[in-house]
Amino acid sequence: MYRFLLTPRWWGINLFVVLAIPFCVFMGTWQLGRFEDRVQSHEQAEKAPDPSTRAAKPLDALLPVDKVTSGRPATATGTYADQFLVPGRKLDDRQGFYVLNMLRTDSGKALPVVRGWLPGSAADARVPAAPKGEVTVTGDLQASENTHSDGVNVRGGLPSGQVGMISAATLVNLVPYDVYDAWVTLPEAEAGGTGGAMKPVPAAAPEGSGLDLKAFQNLGYTGEWFVFAAFVLFMWFRLVRREAEAERDIALGLVPEESAAPAAEDAGPAAHAAETAEAPETAEGAPKDAPEDPSSPDYDVASTPVR
């Protein structure tokens, strides 16, 4: 009854099922692993001490920025150079902008320093001037932002002196010197009252270390892949059962006559040509066994043959 499983059509169906189910299980397991990694990172971050409470270290000793060094206090010495405003940044549910200055160090590279946050629009804003001369800053280390970071403006078209993303790849196109692939945010207002009107910007948790929306998206994708695997298996069993029932009905002679007619029609023009060839025709194109037409001249009005 199940010999149809060895037909070419079913070989294709079986191959698809054999490949689809392991693939779905693999993808579901991978998404589940991503979710578990995020949960583990979140638990480790909660157990670990606050990075900002650790002793400050030189900037170069904490690079490159990773989940361990992110948020650690970093120190750097240099002079402030170019200044940029970063619009569209919220603090305490209020809309405002960051004040970003480039600190040129002795190494020749510049470190982006977020000196603070101001409310309102960045257009025509009055910003406290940066300290003059050589300064040593201590700020919480942060990794360069990307398109998935909160508050990032990827649309472009900002006025001169504004940037939408705190990233070395963006800033290096705006200044004539190299930029560190990191930035720091000052935890307190600048000494001397220069930046007293600005609020400090708290350091953000490293990307992928918390139970954010992306973590629960991984969990949702896990369920979707497993459901799809079950759906493929269900549809395969359903098709097999329907095909087996059809084979059984044919074997028992339970197939209705109406279903045979469409089968004959599906045989194609070859079968029709064969039927036509088997039926001999008369000289006028009609079969020999066809009844004669009463309207023929060989019949009178009473349909009696004329002798």
C-alpha positions in Angstrom: 0.0 0.0 0.0 2.9 2.3 0.7 4.8 1.6 -2.5 3.9 5.1 -3.7 6.6 6.4 -1.3 9.2 5.1 -3.7 7.9 7.1 -6.7 9.9 10.0 -8.0 7.4 12.5 -6.8 7.5 11.2 -3.3 11.3 11.0 -3.4 11.3 14.8 -3.7 8.8 15.2 -0.9 10.7 12.8 1.4 14.0 14.6 0.7 12.5 18.0 1.6 11.2 16.6 4.9 14.4 14.9 5.8 16.3 18.2 5.2 13.8 20.6 6.6 13.2 19.1 10.0 16.9 18.9 11.1 17.4 22.4 9.8 14.5 23.8 11.8 15.6 21.9 14.9 19.2 23.3 14.5 18.0 26.9 14.1 15.6 26.6 17.0 18.4 25.2 19.2 20.8 28.0 18.1 18.2 30.7 18.9 17.6 29.0 22.3 21.4 29.1 22.9 21.5 32.8 22.1 18.7 33.4 24.7 20.5 31.4 27.3 23.7 33.3 26.7 22.0 36.5 27.2 20.4 35.3 30.5 23.8 34.1 31.7 25.4 37.4 30.8 22.6 39.3 32.6 23.1 37.1 35.7 26.9 37.7 35.7 26.4 41.4 35.3 24.1 41.5 38.3 26.5 39.6 40.4 29.6 41.6 39.3 30.4 44.8 41.1 29.5 48.1 39.4 32.3 48.8 36.8 32.3 52.5 37.8 33.4 51.6 41.3 36.6 50.0 40.2 39.9 51.8 40.1 40.6 53.9 37.1 43.1 52.7 34.6 44.8 54.3 31.6 42.8 54.2 28.5 45.2 52.1 26.5 45.1 49.4 29.2 41.3 48.9 28.8 41.2 48.7 25.0 39.6 47.2 23.0 36.2 47.7 24.8 34.4 44.5 25.6 31.8 43.3 28.1 34.4 43.3 30.9 36.0 46.7 30.3 32.8 48.5 29.3 31.8 51.0 32.0 35.3 50.9 33.7 36.7 54.3 34.6 39.4 55.2 32.1 41.9 58.1 32.3 43.4 60.1 29.4 45.4 63.3 29.2 45.3 65.8 26.4 43.8 69.0 25.1 40.2 69.6 23.9 39.8 70.2 20.2 36.7 70.0 18.0 33.3 70.1 19.6 30.1 68.4 18.3 26.5 68.2 19.5 24.7 64.8 19.4 20.9 65.6 19.0 18.0 63.4 19.8 19.3 62.0 23.1 16.9 61.4 26.1 17.8 61.7 29.8 15.2 61.3 32.5 12.5 61.1 29.8 13.4 64.5 28.5 14.6 65.3 25.0 18.0 66.9 24.6 21.5 66.5 23.2 25.0 65.4 24.2 28.0 67.8 24.2 30.9 65.9 22.7 34.5 67.1 22.6 37.5 65.5 21.0 40.4 65.1 23.5 43.7 65.0 21.5 46.2 62.9 23.4 50.0 62.7 23.2 49.6 59.6 21.0 48.1 61.7 18.2 44.7 60.0 18.5 41.7 61.8 19.9 39.3 60.4 22.5 35.6 61.4 22.1 34.4 62.7 25.5 30.8 63.3 26.3 31.0 66.2 28.8 27.3 66.2 29.6 23.7 66.5 28.4 21.6 69.6 27.9 17.8 69.8 27.3 16.1 71.2 24.3 17.2 71.4 20.7 20.8 71.4 19.5 20.1 74.1 16.9 21.6 77.4 18.1 22.2 76.0 21.6 24.5 77.8 24.0 27.0 75.3 25.2 29.5 75.8 28.1 33.0 76.1 26.7 35.5 73.2 27.3 38.4 73.7 29.6 41.6 75.2 28.1 45.0 73.8 28.1 46.1 70.2 29.1 43.5 68.3 31.1 43.3 64.8 32.5 39.8 63.3 32.3 38.4 60.2 34.0 35.2 58.9 32.4 33.3 55.6 32.1 34.5 53.8 29.0 32.0 53.0 26.3 32.2 51.1 23.0 31.5 52.9 19.7 27.9 53.2 18.9 26.3 51.4 15.9 23.0 51.6 14.0 21.3 49.5 16.7 22.3 51.7 19.6 19.6 53.8 21.4 19.1 57.3 20.2 21.3 57.0 17.1 20.4 59.1 14.1 21.1 57.1 10.9 19.1 59.4 8.6 21.9 61.9 8.2 21.4 65.4 6.9 22.4 67.0 10.2 23.7 70.6 10.3 27.4 71.3 10.6 28.7 70.6 14.0 26.3 67.8 14.8 26.7 64.0 14.6 24.1 61.3 14.9 26.4 58.5 16.1 29.3 58.5 18.5 31.6 56.2 16.5 35.1 56.3 15.3 34.0 55.4 11.8 31.8 58.5 11.8 34.1 61.0 13.5 37.2 60.2 11.6 35.5 61.7 8.5 34.9 65.0 10.4 38.3 65.6 11.9 41.9 65.6 10.5 43.3 63.1 13.0 42.8 59.5 14.2 40.1 58.7 16.6 40.0 56.0 19.3 37.4 53.2 18.7 35.8 54.1 22.1 34.5 57.1 24.0 34.0 58.1 27.6 31.3 59.9 29.5 32.1 62.1 32.5 30.4 60.9 35.6 30.3 64.3 37.2 30.1 67.9 36.1 33.5 69.5 35.2 35.5 71.1 37.9 35.4 74.8 38.2 31.8 75.1 37.1 32.6 75.2 33.4 30.1 72.4 32.7 27.9 72.9 35.7 24.8 73.5 33.6 25.2 70.1 32.0 24.0 66.8 33.5 26.3 63.8 33.5 25.3 61.0 31.0 25.3 57.6 32.8 27.2 54.8 31.2 25.1 52.3 29.3 25.3 48.5 29.8 27.3 46.7 27.2 25.3 45.5 24.2 23.9 42.0 24.6 24.4 41.8 28.4 20.8 42.4 29.5 17.4 40.8 29.1 16.2 43.4 26.6 13.7 43.0 23.7 16.3 41.2 21.6 16.7 38.5 24.2 13.0 37.7 24.1 13.0 37.8 20.3 15.5 35.0 20.4 13.1 33.0 22.6 10.2 33.7 20.2 12.3 32.6 17.2 13.0 29.4 19.1 9.3 28.6 19.3 8.7 29.5 15.7 11.4 27.1 14.4 10.2 24.2 16.5 6.6 24.9 15.4 7.6 24.9 11.8 9.4 21.6 12.2 6.3 20.0 13.7 4.2 21.5 10.9 6.4 19.9 8.2 6.1 16.5 9.9 2.3 16.9 10.3 1.8 17.8 6.7 4.0 14.8 5.6 1.9 12.4 7.6 -1.3 13.9 6.3 -0.2 13.6 2.7 0.9 10.0 3.2 -2.4 9.1 4.8 -4.4 10.7 2.0 -2.4 8.9 -0.6 -2.7 5.6 1.2 -6.5 5.9 1.4 -6.7 6.7 -2.3 -4.6 3.6 -3.1 -6.8 1.4 -0.9 -10.0 2.8 -2.5 -8.7 1.9 -5.9 -7.7 -1.6 -4.8 -11.2 -2.2 -3.4 -12.9 -0.8 -6.5 -14.5 2.1 -4.5 -13.5 4.8 -6.9 -16.6 6.4 -8.4 -17.1 6.5 -12.1 -17.1 10.2 -12.1 -13.5 10.2 -11.1 -12.6 8.0 -14.0 -13.8 10.5 -16.6 -11.4 13.3 -15.6 -8.6 10.8 -15.6 -9.5 10.0 -19.2 -9.5 13.6 -20.1 -6.2 14.1 -18.5 -4.7 11.3 -20.7 -4.1 14.1 -23.3 -4.5 14.4 -27.0 -2.6 11.1 -27.6 -5.5 9.1 -26.1 -8.0 11.1 -28.1 -6.1 10.5 -31.3 -6.1 6.7 -30.5 -9.9 6.7 -30.1 -10.4 8.5 -33.4 -8.1 6.1 -35.2 -10.1 3.1 -33.9 -13.5 4.4 -35.1 -13.6 4.0 -39.0 -15.3 6.7 -40.9 -17.4 6.7 -44.0 -16.5 8.7 -47.1 -18.4 11.6 -45.7 -16.5 11.5 -42.4 -19.2 9.8 -40.3 -18.7 6.4 -38.6 -20.1 3.4 -40.4 -22.2 2.3 -37.5 -23.9 5.7 -37.1 -27.7 5.7 -37.8 -28.7 7.1 -41.2 -30.2 10.6 -41.3 -33.9 10.5 -42.0 -33.6 13.7 -44.0 -31.3 11.9 -46.5 -32.6 11.9 -50.1 -32.9 8.1 -49.8 -35.8 8.4 -47.4 -39.4 9.6 -48.1 -41.5 11.7 -45.8 -42.6 8.6 -43.8 -39.0 7.6 -43.3 -39.5 4.6 -45.5 -36.5 3.7 -47.7 -37.1 4.5 -51.4 -36.4 1.5 -53.6 
